[in-house]
């Protein structure tokens, strides 16, 4: 949903997004795709994604590696983001510890910010997993 939003004011921006996040095999966005039409963009991206995944599945199934590839894609996304989350929580702890003189309860502040960071991490894991599967 978010990917096919109104982010693509030009064909070049859509192409750049696809090449950096979905498939480097795409040579151009066809002229018949209206980049301002969410449905057309979503449909084109789905075609590219389906093609990329089917090619990977065909190649990896020959060697019984597809299931392992899926697991590793997910684990890499979780691991990378978890490391960043731990670093963020350490920095947050230091920052909120310095605010203890303010009127706000530092523990409540920490939990609120940590929860917001956790929710952001979950979204980033989803995006990274898709990128890992496709690229």
Helices and strands as residue ranges (DSSP letters): H 11-21, H 38-61, H 66-97, H 106-134
